[in-house]
Amino acid sequence: GIQIEEFHDLKQELEEICEAFLTNQRHKKIFVAAKVAATLDGFLALKTGQSQWITGEDSRIWSHELRGSHDAVLVGVNTLLMDNASLNIRHPRFEKKNKVVILDSRGRGLQKAKELKIFSAHQPEDLIWVVEKGFGQSYKGSLIEVESTRDLPLVLNSLWDFGLRSILVE
């Protein structure tokens, strides 16, 4: 018995504001966003292979805001090993700790625990390793074993079952 009025003029804007929540509710699927840093000529790294600082300060601030607005950041093991990034949130608007999902089919990143910043920047339970069956037995944190890390629907369904609702792919 409550009268409502639909805001037709704002429908698209409201959909965008709530897109992660609406994806979860309508499709029972994890919301996936992607962020890519590229050089002006379209490459992901400099000719030297360095990729850490190819963007400016404003872009880095925005990246941390994006991390803060998602449940987790997802990277592949090659990105993790090449960049050795902390992948945490360094933005004044967010005080939360984020989770990091690492697609690491053979557990190569797990073998470099002493060398990688990610292990000192996060608690083990906030690092979610997605490995193929048989490659993560020794890890003491969050581990998801799948038949193939290349099967993205399977990986995303596993992350949904783990309780994640939105991820930012970096």
N, CA, C and O of each residue as an XYZ file, in Angstrom:
680
protein
N       0.800     -1.201      0.000
C       0.000      0.000      0.000
C       0.843      1.266      0.000
O       0.315      2.354      0.231
N       2.121      1.150     -0.250
C       2.968      2.342     -0.254
C       3.093      2.849     -1.687
O       3.395      2.084     -2.603
N       2.862      4.128     -1.866
C       2.999      4.743     -3.184
C       4.486      4.918     -3.507
O       5.264      5.376     -2.670
N       4.865      4.549     -4.721
C       6.251      4.763     -5.154
C       6.241      5.509     -6.481
O       5.255      5.486     -7.218
N       7.326      6.153     -6.761
C       7.483      6.835     -8.033
C       8.816      6.408     -8.636
O       9.861      6.520     -7.995
N       8.772      5.920     -9.867
C       9.998      5.474    -10.519
C      10.695      6.668    -11.161
O      10.061      7.498    -11.811
N      12.002      6.741    -10.969
C      12.785      7.830    -11.525
C      13.310      7.424    -12.899
O      14.453      6.984    -13.026
N      12.484      7.571    -13.915
C      12.879      7.173    -15.266
C      14.093      7.948    -15.751
O      14.955      7.389    -16.430
N      14.170      9.225    -15.410
C      15.279     10.066    -15.885
C      16.615      9.657    -15.284
O      17.661      9.909    -15.882
N      16.598      9.036    -14.119
C      17.833      8.656    -13.443
C      18.145      7.168    -13.540
O      19.126      6.708    -12.955
N      17.342      6.417    -14.257
C      17.485      4.968    -14.263
C      18.897      4.516    -14.653
O      19.469      3.670    -13.965
N      19.469      5.048    -15.720
C      20.794      4.644    -16.159
C      21.850      4.997    -15.116
O      22.729      4.184    -14.828
N      21.774      6.190    -14.551
C      22.745      6.614    -13.538
C      22.652      5.744    -12.280
O      23.674      5.389    -11.694
N      21.432      5.404    -11.868
C      21.257      4.555    -10.697
C      21.759      3.135    -10.960
O      22.327      2.502    -10.070
N      21.550      2.636    -12.173
C      22.073      1.317    -12.547
C      23.594      1.300    -12.426
O      24.165      0.330    -11.926
N      24.255      2.367    -12.879
C      25.719      2.438    -12.825
C      26.219      2.498    -11.381
O      27.216      1.860    -11.042
N      25.549      3.242    -10.555
C      25.956      3.364     -9.152
C      25.880      2.011     -8.450
O      26.714      1.696     -7.601
N      24.883      1.223     -8.806
C      24.635     -0.057     -8.118
C      25.029     -1.268     -8.953
O      24.569     -2.375     -8.673
N      25.870     -1.089     -9.975
C      26.097     -2.188    -10.912
C      26.679     -3.443    -10.279
O      26.301     -4.548    -10.667
N      27.578     -3.311     -9.328
C      28.139     -4.512     -8.692
C      27.055     -5.251     -7.913
O      26.901     -6.464     -8.055
N      26.309     -4.526     -7.095
C      25.233     -5.133     -6.309
C      24.186     -5.766     -7.229
O      23.732     -6.883     -6.979
N      23.804     -5.055     -8.286
C      22.777     -5.573     -9.181
C      23.258     -6.814     -9.937
O      22.473     -7.731    -10.181
N      24.528     -6.851    -10.306
C      25.089     -8.051    -10.942
C      24.991     -9.236     -9.989
O      24.605    -10.335    -10.387
N      25.344     -9.002     -8.729
C      25.263    -10.060     -7.721
C      23.829    -10.557     -7.568
O      23.586    -11.764     -7.569
N      22.889     -9.639     -7.439
C      21.504    -10.008     -7.171
C      20.800    -10.622     -8.381
O      20.070    -11.604     -8.249
N      21.021    -10.049     -9.538
C      20.319    -10.518    -10.739
C      20.887    -11.824    -11.289
O      20.141    -12.678    -11.767
N      22.208    -11.977    -11.219
C      22.845    -13.102    -11.895
C      23.539    -14.081    -10.953
O      24.003    -15.140    -11.376
N      23.607    -13.717     -9.663
C      24.323    -14.543     -8.675
C      25.755    -14.816     -9.149
O      26.265    -15.933     -9.055
N      26.374    -13.762     -9.657
C      27.745    -13.854    -10.155
C      28.570    -12.716     -9.592
O      28.052    -11.661     -9.226
N      29.867    -12.959     -9.533
C      30.809    -11.966     -9.060
C      30.926    -10.846    -10.100
O      30.937    -11.107    -11.303
N      31.012     -9.612     -9.632
C      31.199     -8.459    -10.506
C      32.695     -8.313    -10.785
O      33.507     -8.314     -9.860
N      33.053     -8.188    -12.056
C      34.457     -8.102    -12.451
C      34.699     -6.776    -13.163
O      34.015     -6.443    -14.131
N      35.680     -6.025    -12.670
C      36.132     -4.801    -13.333
C      37.609     -4.983    -13.653
O      38.311     -5.725    -12.966
N      38.072     -4.314    -14.682
C      39.486     -4.429    -15.067
C      40.110     -3.043    -15.144
O      39.489     -2.079    -15.591
N      41.355     -2.978    -14.697
C      42.146     -1.753    -14.787
C      43.440     -2.108    -15.493
O      44.121     -3.066    -15.127
N      43.765     -1.338    -16.491
C      44.991     -1.578    -17.245
C      45.789     -0.280    -17.283
O      45.248      0.780    -17.595
N      47.058     -0.368    -16.968
C      47.973      0.752    -17.140
C      48.754      0.492    -18.414
O      49.349     -0.573    -18.575
N      48.754      1.465    -19.323
C      49.440      1.279    -20.604
C      50.219      2.534    -20.964
O      49.872      3.643    -20.557
N      51.270      2.334    -21.728
C      52.038      3.466    -22.222
C      51.229      4.166    -23.315
O      50.238      3.620    -23.801
N      51.645      5.360    -23.698
C      50.914      6.117    -24.716
C      50.829      5.379    -26.046
O      49.881      5.581    -26.806
N      51.809      4.525    -26.335
C      51.769      3.767    -27.580
C      51.093      2.404    -27.421
O      51.180      1.557    -28.310
N      50.413      2.194    -26.273
C      49.586      1.005    -26.107
C      50.254     -0.204    -25.500
O      49.660     -1.282    -25.485
N      51.477     -0.065    -24.994
C      52.162     -1.200    -24.396
C      51.925     -1.227    -22.886
O      51.587     -0.207    -22.286
N      52.105     -2.399    -22.277
C      51.901     -2.566    -20.842
C      53.172     -2.328    -20.046
O      53.145     -2.310    -18.816
N      54.278     -2.146    -20.740
C      55.562     -1.910    -20.073
C      56.448     -1.097    -21.003
O      56.172     -0.971    -22.196
N      57.511     -0.550    -20.441
C      58.494      0.148    -21.249
C      59.310     -0.872    -22.041
O      59.214     -2.072    -21.786
N      60.103     -0.410    -22.991
C      60.926     -1.327    -23.782
C      61.884     -2.126    -22.913
O      62.287     -3.229    -23.282
N      62.251     -1.578    -21.762
C      63.149     -2.274    -20.840
C      62.448     -3.389    -20.079
O      63.102     -4.195    -19.417
N      61.108     -3.442    -20.168
C      60.340     -4.427    -19.411
C      59.777     -3.858    -18.124
O      58.938     -4.489    -17.480
N      60.234     -2.659    -17.738
C      59.749     -2.031    -16.509
C      58.309     -1.578    -16.710
O      57.974     -0.977    -17.731
N      57.453     -1.871    -15.719
C      56.049     -1.477    -15.844
C      55.518     -0.793    -14.589
O      54.344     -0.425    -14.538
N      56.350     -0.623    -13.596
C      55.851     -0.144    -12.310
C      55.334      1.290    -12.362
O      54.291      1.572    -11.773
N      56.010      2.192    -13.033
C      55.597      3.595    -12.992
C      55.347      4.158    -14.384
O      55.928      5.178    -14.752
N      54.504      3.515    -15.146
C      54.193      4.050    -16.466
C      52.988      4.982    -16.421
O      52.623      5.564    -17.442
N      52.364      5.132    -15.256
C      51.233      6.046    -15.111
C      51.631      7.200    -14.198
O      52.685      7.170    -13.564
N      50.779      8.210    -14.142
C      51.049      9.375    -13.308
C      50.449      9.236    -11.916
O      49.785      8.249    -11.600
N      50.697     10.241    -11.097
C      50.240     10.242     -9.705
C      48.712     10.166     -9.601
O      48.192      9.415     -8.775
N      47.994     10.924    -10.418
C      46.519     10.890    -10.368
C      45.984      9.493    -10.673
O      45.028      9.035    -10.046
N      46.601      8.830    -11.630
C      46.183      7.477    -11.984
C      46.425      6.511    -10.831
O      45.602      5.635    -10.566
N      47.552      6.670    -10.146
C      47.856      5.787     -9.009
C      46.866      6.008     -7.865
O      46.446      5.048     -7.219
N      46.494      7.251     -7.610
C      45.492      7.543     -6.573
C      44.165      6.896     -6.944
O      43.514      6.278     -6.101
N      43.764      7.036     -8.199
C      42.513      6.431     -8.676
C      42.572      4.904     -8.564
O      41.572      4.270     -8.227
N      43.734      4.315     -8.842
C      43.883      2.862     -8.724
C      43.615      2.384     -7.302
O      42.976      1.351     -7.100
N      44.101      3.130     -6.324
C      43.877      2.743     -4.934
C      42.412      2.938     -4.540
O      41.884      2.183     -3.723
N      41.763      3.934     -5.109
C      40.330      4.101     -4.862
C      39.549      2.938     -5.472
O      38.599      2.442     -4.867
N      39.944      2.509     -6.657
C      39.299      1.344     -7.270
C      39.506      0.096     -6.416
O      38.571     -0.676     -6.209
N      40.724     -0.103     -5.923
C      40.978     -1.257     -5.052
C      40.066     -1.220     -3.834
O      39.518     -2.244     -3.426
N      39.910     -0.046     -3.262
C      39.089      0.085     -2.062
C      37.616     -0.168     -2.302
O      36.892     -0.529     -1.374
N      37.161      0.014     -3.526
C      35.738     -0.156     -3.815
C      35.380     -1.579     -4.261
O      34.233     -1.839     -4.626
N      36.338     -2.488     -4.236
C      36.096     -3.887     -4.589
C      36.495     -4.793     -3.421
O      37.281     -4.399     -2.559
N      35.951     -5.995     -3.405
C      36.290     -6.961     -2.360
C      37.733     -7.427     -2.462
O      38.379     -7.701     -1.450
N      38.242     -7.518     -3.703
C      39.583     -8.062     -3.892
C      40.185     -7.548     -5.184
O      39.479     -7.110     -6.092
N      41.501     -7.611     -5.245
C      42.272     -7.347     -6.457
C      42.724     -8.706     -6.979
O      43.137     -9.564     -6.198
N      42.648     -8.907     -8.290
C      43.093    -10.162     -8.893
C      44.264     -9.877     -9.825
O      44.201     -8.977    -10.662
N      45.331    -10.651     -9.669
C      46.487    -10.565    -10.567
C      46.922    -11.972    -10.949
O      46.640    -12.947    -10.252
N      47.606    -12.043    -12.057
C      48.236    -13.295    -12.440
C      49.600    -13.385    -11.778
O      50.166    -12.372    -11.368
N      50.115    -14.571    -11.676
C      51.396    -14.773    -10.998
C      52.530    -14.048    -11.720
O      53.466    -13.585    -11.069
N      52.470    -13.936    -13.045
C      53.537    -13.228    -13.753
C      53.580    -11.757    -13.360
O      54.659    -11.196    -13.173
N      52.413    -11.128    -13.235
C      52.361     -9.739    -12.774
C      52.934     -9.634    -11.374
O      53.709     -8.725    -11.076
N      52.554    -10.555    -10.528
C      53.053    -10.554     -9.152
C      54.576    -10.678     -9.116
O      55.241     -9.928     -8.402
N      55.118    -11.599     -9.864
C      56.560    -11.825     -9.856
C      57.338    -10.699    -10.534
O      58.427    -10.345    -10.081
N      56.800    -10.134    -11.607
C      57.500     -9.061    -12.326
C      57.463     -7.739    -11.566
O      58.480     -7.055    -11.455
N      56.277     -7.375    -11.035
C      56.120     -6.067    -10.400
C      56.484     -6.072     -8.919
O      56.876     -5.040     -8.374
N      56.360     -7.211     -8.272
C      56.593     -7.323     -6.829
C      55.855     -6.216     -6.073
O      56.426     -5.556     -5.204
N      54.597     -6.026     -6.412
C      53.771     -4.971     -5.806
C      53.123     -5.456     -4.511
O      52.893     -6.652     -4.331
N      52.833     -4.525     -3.621
C      52.150     -4.850     -2.364
C      50.670     -5.128     -2.587
O      50.075     -5.942     -1.881
N      50.075     -4.450     -3.570
C      48.660     -4.609     -3.926
C      47.715     -4.315     -2.767
O      46.631     -4.894     -2.685
N      48.119     -3.425     -1.877
C      47.238     -3.013     -0.787
C      46.569     -1.691     -1.146
O      46.814     -1.135     -2.216
N      45.730     -1.194     -0.254
C      45.014      0.060     -0.487
C      45.747      1.171      0.251
O      45.925      1.114      1.468
N      46.170      2.179     -0.500
C      46.799      3.350      0.106
C      46.024      4.574     -0.367
O      46.474      5.326     -1.231
N      44.849      4.749      0.225
C      43.977      5.872     -0.123
C      43.314      6.350      1.154
O      42.816      5.530      1.927
N      43.291      7.661      1.400
C      42.750      8.174      2.666
C      41.269      7.865      2.895
O      40.805      7.879      4.035
N      40.535      7.591      1.839
C      39.097      7.306      1.983
C      38.816      5.901      2.507
O      37.706      5.619      2.959
N      39.814      5.020      2.450
C      39.596      3.628      2.816
C      40.529      3.213      3.944
O      41.740      3.418      3.872
N      39.957      2.636      4.969
C      40.744      2.106      6.078
C      40.776      0.587      6.074
O      41.503     -0.022      6.859
N      40.000     -0.025      5.202
C      39.917     -1.485      5.187
C      41.156     -2.110      4.563
O      41.898     -1.471      3.817
N      41.349     -3.367      4.892
C      42.385     -4.161      4.233
C      41.701     -4.926      3.118
O      40.592     -5.434      3.284
N      42.361     -5.001      2.001
C      41.760     -5.724      0.891
C      42.297     -7.136      0.787
O      43.308     -7.494      1.393
N      41.600     -7.910      0.013
C      42.050     -9.261     -0.293
C      42.707     -9.228     -1.669
O      42.384     -8.388     -2.508
N      43.620    -10.146     -1.879
C      44.301    -10.253     -3.168
C      44.152    -11.688     -3.655
O      44.446    -12.641     -2.933
N      43.691    -11.821     -4.888
C      43.555    -13.132     -5.521
C      44.692    -13.266     -6.521
O      44.890    -12.396     -7.370
N      45.435    -14.355     -6.418
C      46.553    -14.599     -7.327
C      46.252    -15.868     -8.123
O      46.116    -16.950     -7.552
N      46.148    -15.727     -9.449
C      46.007    -16.891    -10.320
C      47.406    -17.448    -10.540
O      48.239    -16.823    -11.195
N      47.649    -18.610     -9.994
C      49.006    -19.172     -9.963
C      48.910    -20.673    -10.190
O      49.019    -21.461     -9.250
N      48.708    -21.061    -11.436
C      48.399    -22.454    -11.751
C      49.336    -23.468    -11.093
O      48.872    -24.506    -10.621
N      50.625    -23.197    -11.051
C      51.601    -24.157    -10.532
C      52.188    -23.762     -9.175
O      53.114    -24.414     -8.693
N      51.663    -22.708     -8.555
C      52.141    -22.308     -7.232
C      53.521    -21.658     -7.230
O      54.229    -21.715     -6.225
N      53.910    -21.037     -8.352
C      55.248    -20.423     -8.431
C      55.425    -19.285     -7.435
O      56.497    -19.136     -6.849
N      54.380    -18.478     -7.239
C      54.474    -17.364     -6.289
C      54.600    -17.831     -4.858
O      55.258    -17.185     -4.042
N      53.977    -18.947     -4.552
C      54.062    -19.500     -3.195
C      55.496    -19.888     -2.850
O      55.889    -19.852     -1.684
N      56.265    -20.253     -3.848
C      57.648    -20.661     -3.622
C      58.576    -19.472     -3.363
O      59.725    -19.662     -2.964
N      58.089    -18.254     -3.589
C      58.923    -17.057     -3.430
C      58.470    -16.213     -2.244
O      58.660    -14.997     -2.248
N      57.886    -16.827     -1.245
C      57.284    -16.121     -0.114
C      58.224    -15.128      0.555
O      57.786    -14.045      0.942
N      59.477    -15.457      0.699
C      60.412    -14.577      1.402
C      60.818    -13.361      0.579
O      61.299    -12.370      1.129
N      60.627    -13.432     -0.731
C      61.094    -12.375     -1.626
C      60.016    -11.361     -1.999
O      60.353    -10.259     -2.432
N      58.751    -11.686     -1.850
C      57.680    -10.844     -2.381
C      57.057     -9.939     -1.319
O      56.771    -10.368     -0.201
N      56.854     -8.670     -1.698
C      56.270     -7.676     -0.786
C      54.862     -8.061     -0.338
O      54.445     -7.731      0.773
N      54.150     -8.746     -1.187
C      52.756     -9.081     -0.893
C      52.614     -9.867      0.412
O      51.609     -9.746      1.112
N      53.627    -10.670      0.733
C      53.553    -11.488      1.945
C      53.720    -10.657      3.213
O      53.205    -11.037      4.265
N      54.427     -9.534      3.135
C      54.556     -8.672      4.318
C      53.444     -7.629      4.375
O      53.175     -7.079      5.443
N      52.795     -7.345      3.247
C      51.738     -6.335      3.201
C      50.359     -6.881      3.572
O      49.442     -6.101      3.829
N      50.197     -8.201      3.602
C      48.888     -8.815      3.842
C      49.005     -9.984      4.803
O      50.045    -10.634      4.901
N      47.915    -10.233      5.504
C      47.825    -11.435      6.324
C      47.597    -12.629      5.389
O      46.993    -12.469      4.328
N      48.069    -13.818      5.766
C      47.902    -14.983      4.877
C      46.451    -15.232      4.472
O      46.194    -15.640      3.339
N      45.504    -14.997      5.369
C      44.096    -15.258      5.033
C      43.541    -14.253      4.021
O      42.490    -14.497      3.427
N      44.241    -13.111      3.813
C      43.801    -12.118      2.833
C      44.414    -12.352      1.453
O      44.070    -11.663      0.492
N      45.313    -13.315      1.357
C      45.891    -13.712      0.074
C      45.211    -15.001     -0.365
O      45.335    -16.034      0.293
N      44.503    -14.935     -1.467
C      43.743    -16.081     -1.955
C      44.455    -16.618     -3.199
O      44.449    -15.995     -4.261
N      45.056    -17.771     -3.037
C      45.805    -18.377     -4.143
C      44.888    -19.332     -4.888
O      44.317    -20.249     -4.296
N      44.752    -19.114     -6.187
C      43.983    -20.018     -7.034
C      45.001    -20.829     -7.827
O      45.691    -20.307     -8.703
N      45.076    -22.106     -7.504
C      46.063    -22.997     -8.115
C      45.348    -24.203     -8.714
O      44.196    -24.489     -8.386
N      46.043    -24.889     -9.582
C      45.494    -26.134    -10.100
C      45.723    -27.226     -9.070
O      46.696    -27.186     -8.317
N      44.843    -28.180     -9.039
C      44.881    -29.234     -8.020
C      46.262    -29.844     -7.910
O      46.882    -30.211     -8.908
N      46.737    -29.946     -6.661
C      48.021    -30.560     -6.385
C      49.189    -29.595     -6.283
O      50.317    -30.025     -6.040
N      48.945    -28.274     -6.465
C      50.059    -27.327     -6.454
C      50.026    -26.355     -5.283
O      50.791    -25.391     -5.282
N      49.180    -26.567     -4.298
C      49.128    -25.620     -3.193
C      49.093    -26.260     -1.827
O      48.672    -25.619     -0.864
N      49.520    -27.500     -1.710
C      49.389    -28.235     -0.448
C      50.073    -27.555      0.732
O      49.576    -27.650      1.854
N      51.176    -26.886      0.523
C      51.950    -26.357      1.649
C      51.497    -24.975      2.109
O      52.007    -24.482      3.115
N      50.562    -24.332      1.417
C      50.176    -22.972      1.774
C      49.241    -22.971      2.972
O      48.304    -23.766      3.043
N      49.505    -22.070      3.914
C      48.729    -22.011      5.158
C      47.604    -20.978      5.121
O      46.864    -20.854      6.097
N      47.456    -20.242      4.035
C      46.414    -19.218      3.934
C      45.217    -19.716      3.156
O      44.914    -20.909      3.152
N      44.541    -18.795      2.499
C      43.358    -19.122      1.712
C      43.779    -19.714      0.371
O      44.562    -19.118     -0.369
N      43.252    -20.879      0.076
C      43.641    -21.599     -1.124
C      42.400    -22.130     -1.826
O      41.524    -22.727     -1.200
N      42.338    -21.906     -3.120
C      41.270    -22.465     -3.946
C      41.939    -23.320     -5.008
O      42.746    -22.823     -5.794
N      41.609    -24.591     -5.033
C      42.159    -25.491     -6.036
C      41.093    -25.749     -7.102
O      39.951    -26.086     -6.790
N      41.488    -25.586     -8.350
C      40.587    -25.796     -9.480
C      41.255    -26.729    -10.484
O      42.466    -26.941    -10.443
N      40.458    -27.274    -11.374
C      41.009    -28.142    -12.419
C      41.940    -27.355    -13.336
O      43.012    -27.838    -13.701
N      41.528    -26.134    -13.710
C      42.343    -25.312    -14.603
C      42.137    -23.836    -14.264
O      41.001    -23.370    -14.177
N      43.224    -23.111    -14.075
C      43.115    -21.667    -13.819
C      42.765    -20.908    -15.091
O      42.441    -19.722    -15.036
N      42.828    -21.575    -16.226
C      42.438    -20.940    -17.496
C      40.930    -20.978    -17.715
O      40.414    -20.299    -18.603
N      40.228    -21.761    -16.917
C      38.771    -21.852    -16.998
C      38.190    -20.726    -16.144
O      37.846    -20.933    -14.980
N      38.084    -19.524    -16.737
C      37.680    -18.350    -15.958
C      36.284    -18.466    -15.339
O      36.109    -18.036    -14.199
N      35.282    -19.025    -16.030
C      33.999    -19.199    -15.344
C      34.127    -20.060    -14.081
O      33.497    -19.766    -13.065
N      34.936    -21.116    -14.144
C      35.170    -21.966    -12.978
C      35.864    -21.181    -11.866
O      35.483    -21.281    -10.700
N      36.876    -20.405    -12.229
C      37.590    -19.586    -11.241
C      36.632    -18.581    -10.599
O      36.605    -18.437     -9.377
N      35.848    -17.890    -11.425
C      34.915    -16.880    -10.886
C      33.848    -17.521    -10.004
O      33.485    -16.960     -8.971
N      33.342    -18.684    -10.396
C      32.369    -19.389     -9.548
C      32.996    -19.794     -8.217
O      32.343    -19.730     -7.175
N      34.258    -20.209     -8.251
C      34.956    -20.577     -7.018
C      35.140    -19.366     -6.114
O      35.013    -19.474     -4.894
N      35.442    -18.207     -6.710
C      35.593    -16.977     -5.922
C      34.244    -16.536     -5.344
O      34.189    -16.016     -4.229
N      33.167    -16.740     -6.091
C      31.816    -16.454     -5.590
C      31.522    -17.346     -4.383
O      31.046    -16.871     -3.351
N      31.809    -18.630     -4.522
C      31.584    -19.583     -3.426
C      32.445    -19.231     -2.211
O      32.050    -19.493     -1.074
N      33.604    -18.647     -2.443
C      34.499    -18.214     -1.368
C      33.927    -17.006     -0.621
O      34.329    -16.722      0.507
N      32.982    -16.294     -1.257
C      32.337    -15.151     -0.618
C      32.670    -13.798     -1.212
O      32.206    -12.770     -0.717
N      33.469    -13.786     -2.268
C      33.777    -12.509     -2.916
C      32.630    -12.119     -3.840
O      32.027    -12.975     -4.488
N      32.333    -10.816     -3.897
C      31.252    -10.333     -4.747
C      31.717     -9.367     -5.813
O      30.999     -9.124     -6.782
N      32.931     -8.799     -5.649
C      33.466     -7.921     -6.683
C      34.991     -8.010     -6.668
O      35.620     -8.030     -5.611
N      35.569     -8.062     -7.877
C      37.030     -8.082     -7.976
C      37.475     -7.080     -9.024
O      36.788     -6.820    -10.012
N      38.643     -6.533     -8.772
C      39.294     -5.635     -9.714
C      40.486     -6.380    -10.291
O      41.399     -6.757     -9.557
N      40.483     -6.589    -11.577
C      41.590     -7.268    -12.244
C      42.626     -6.203    -12.607
O      42.326     -5.244    -13.318
N      43.853     -6.390    -12.104
C      44.930     -5.437    -12.429
C      45.967     -6.132    -13.272
O      46.961     -5.517    -13.659
